[in-house]
Amino acid sequence: MDSTDLAATAGSSDPAVGLRAVASLRRLAEQLESLQVDRARDLGWSWSQIAGELGVSKQAVHQKHGGRAAATSKEK
């Protein structure tokens, strides 16, 4: 199922179908956020810049992604 179908399914009149779609969309959004944060950091963006684009605090974005980013950079 592609993201357009998934988004449409989230509006289902059957709550079980709709809630499963919402959970899938949530996982997709988390994956996309991680991907874009990693890209931004690879391009030299600061945590403040990333936080501004996401509409969260610098501390929140660093807490969520900082540990993973450090581990990823050690692998490179």
Buried (B, 14 or more C-beta within 10 A) or exposed (E): EEEEEBBEBBEBEEEEEBEBBBEBBEEEEEEEBBEBBBEBBEEEBEBEBBBBEBEBEBEEBBEBBBEEBEEBEEEE
